[in-house]
Amino acid sequence: MEAFSGVTGEVTKSVITHGERELNYICRFKRNIVDLGDNIAALEAIIIVVLSWVDAARNNNHLIRKTVETWLEQADRLFGEATQLKSEAGDINGWWKGWVTISRFRLSRKAAKKNVDIQKHLGEGSKFGENNVSDPRPVQSYEPEPVGDFKTFASRAKTEFQVIAALKNDKISLVGIFGMPGVGKTMLMQAIMAQVKKEKLFDEFASVVVSQKPDLEKIQDAIAEKLDLKLKGELLSTRAAELRERLNQERKTLLCLDDVWEPMELVKIGIPYKNAGNRCKVIFTTRIQSVCESMEMDEKIEVKVLSEVDSWNLFRSKAGVVVDSSLLETVAGNIVKECKGLPLAIVTLSLALRNNKNITVWDDTLAQLHKSISEKMEPVNASIRLSYNFLQNETTKMCFLFWCMFPEDFEIPTDVLFGYMMGEKLIRNVDTFEEARNRLQATVEKLTSAGLLLKDDLGHIMMHDVVRDVAVSIACEQRNEFIVKAKMSFDDWPDMELEKCKRLSLMDTKIRYHLPSQIKAPNLLTLSLNSFNDLHEIPSNFFQELTNLLTLDLSNTNIRSLPASLSSLTNLRTLHVNKCYNLKNISPVVQLNRLEILCLNESRIENFPEEMGRLTSLKSLNFLRTFPPYTTISPKVILRLFRLEEFSGNYIENLKFSSENDASPWKKMTKFKISLGKHDISLAGKTTREFQRSLFLTLSSISISISHLIQALLPKTIYLYLNCEGIENVLQLDKIEVSFPNLRELRVELCGKLVTLIPCRNFVSESVNQYKGDDVGNGVEQGLSSTQLSYLPPSPIFHNLTELIIRDCHNLKHLFPLRVFQHLSKLEIMVVASCSTLEILFPDDSDMESGDVEKDKASHPLLNYFGLFYLPKLSSFSGSDSLVVDWPSAKSLYVSKCPNLKRLPHSAPKLEGFEITDEEWFNKLEWDYQRMKAEMQTLLEVKC
């Protein structure tokens, strides 16, 4: 009985406790629902922030971390469930249904649990930051454009098959490919890499050029970078252990080592090429057969010369159909025979003779080639030298020779070459630097077309190692008087005859001991100590006797100061001091009154001395990415540099002008890259070419003193980045008549007060007050009437725009009028993301009647990519329901988290992908024709 009473008591207690919980849920119904609403808002806010970081990371070609993707997926699910729950709770809006109801209890309990889940998820999301949502994508290997189509070489099919078969063999881990210079070893390896990637034989790949003087640490860095591994150790052995651990993972890895000159101890680098199951395989190329034998490779494969048929087909494909004429066919065939089946020799000569119908030229080429080979010159070297002789002018020839001053397998920046060439005035008959740069670019294209330079898809320029060997040989002949010691190692300053030397390259050279106190080279014009890694101090009199020096490159050194003897270089025109992280003071430079180019990128220069104004010959001044982050240069200095044509600098402070006249020198700038403000700007993925006329504004407000500079630059600006808290539309940047005639790329981010990019006519009059006051800087007179304003802005505007990206502007209502959008005929990319208040993209403010053909159509023949991301209030594409867009070239369309968007104006016959995140949203879209929906549905890809 007592036992029964005990059980009964426990049951009663349990029932009462359960009842209390139910009553508590019912009583706290309103509180739980209110908390749910607050949590939904908080979750939405953090989703917007994280998505903005994710978008920025993707724009920088980063890989989003799996934890972030999972968090976003769960956040999206929680947001949807919570929103649905709150909607259901809204249906129970009266006490008349009874306050003790099953529905109220059920919803309150669900809300309470959902609040706990959301709070937990918010806590997890708070751990994310802009710098920890992603990781850099593994950098793809540099793959120069191969000479000829390897797949067409029937005589190479067996060789390629042998290599791939060896890579498929689990018992083989090390494959050596050998062959004479110019036979096409690198080309073969590129073809093999492409094939094994296609067949997915490996999970990851890394390709590295080793070269004649291998630097094991740089090889480690190159492999690690391509495997997305950050090596933390400083010692070679420590770094090797890190790399070995990474390569011993389960993933199958193929490492390609190109141009190996001597046996390598792969273990020292950290390559476990004989690990369990041979998951890490190594393939290397060498011109020396004994290297294969010394490295104990599992398979040794020779790349032989092309067959006569393949040689002729390659020559004909490059030289053109002129070789088919009866007049040239015989001599062309004999030239091909002299090339001995070497692709590099065949390509360089065929391109030099391309479409030339003069039989005399062909006969002379054959005679020279035969003579060179009879004098024991290798056929490939002879053909390269002949191609050099075919270059039409001295500027092109000197440009070719200047490339050899750079180390073997070096990605050569044309900006550096430009400084070298302009220092010696080798680009002639030009009036401006802009003309000179265009001439140099045309010259580089000629050398590339002649097969003497290599260029990849990203525009990187390299010189084949065999071509460079020939270039060095030509450059060091008596007439040209180059001395090239790039990427060499010495105990002391090398013994060199400098009396007649005009150009000396010690780039990437290591000298164990100090520089000599002084060198005598009275005829020296160009001196490159770029990447002279051990250089910490230059003796005070080192430059004393170099009075004729025109170009000096001290970039990538560890110098702490510039020697006093620098002021002796009174004829110096070009001075490169980039990436000298320890250099703070440049006062000796102010004595160089003939200096035309000064590059100080990535240095520690904080202030430019007032005496810099003496450099009245200066035409190009560059100090990008300086640190500490803010560099001060006086407007008075700029005014005195009246010849300045090019200027680049970021984090600039104090660059303010008291009048429009003071800023007038900027109007003649032909190349500029200027960042005003205090925020770091990621420029990942952008090339130097894209930033020839770039303006980055990260300002809280735009004062009149700064606006004078902006007004001078905007008409020429090609790339504009805005991160300005105070502006409400872009017309506040300049005088009201601006039309941004040269603007090609516009990126707008985090402009908290931005309402629109370009006001509609109906809204302009309301904006009059925006243009008044001290901190607007638009040049608009206060007396301008609203009637006059109603006909602004001018049309067309943005008519050269190719790329438009807008993100994280949370006061934005619309972008710009429909008539502006209709004139963007050159637009290629458009992205709008994370603008929480955006309601309409292109409101219609035209005077045309509805149904007008011109009003209802927007054609963008070049548009390729269009994306809308996380725009919760966006309801309409434009104010015209009958709008039809014509995008004949569009390939990709993305719509994510735009729940209120009802229609998609669409005519994109070449669309390859339509990606969304909500299939239910797609099913609710309104369509003029079901055929359009059916077409889109075939391309649909749903990514949650």
Secondary structure by P-SEA (a helix, b strand, c coil): caaaaaaaaaaaaaaaaaaaaaaaaaaaaaaaaaaaaaaaaaaaaaaaaaaaaaaaaaaacccccaaaaaaaaaaaaaaaaaaaaaaaaaaacccccccccaaaaaaaaaaaaaaaaaaaaaaaaaaccccccccccccccccccccccccccccaaaaaaaaaaaaacccccbbbbbbcccccaaaaaaaaaaaaaaacccccbbbbbbcccccaaaaaaaaaaaaccccccccaaaaaaaaaaaaaccbbbbbbbccccccccccccccccccccccbbbbbbbccaaaaaaacccbbbbbccccaaaaaaaaaacccccccccccaaaaaaaaaaacccaaaaaaaaaaacccccaaaaaaaaaaaaaaaaacccaaaaaaaaaaaacccaaaaaaaaaaacccccccccaaaaaaaaaaaccccccccaaaaaaaaaaaaaaaaaaccccccccbbbbbcaaaaaaaaaaaaccccccccccccccccccccccccccbbbbcccccccccccccccccccbbbccccccccccccccccccccccbbbbcccccccccccccccccccbbbbcccccccccccccccccccbbbbcccccccccccccccccccbbbbccccccbbbbbaaaaaacccccbbbbccccccccccccccccccccccbbbbcccbbbbbcccccccccbbbbbbcccccaaaaaaaaaccccccbbbbbcccccccccccccccccccccbbbbccccccccccccccccccccccccccccccccccccccccccccccccccccccbbbbcccccccccccaaaaaacccccbbbbcccccccccbbbccccccccccccccccccccbbbbccccccccccccccbbbbbccccbbbbcccccccccccccccccbbbbccaaaaaacccccaaaaaaaaaaccccc
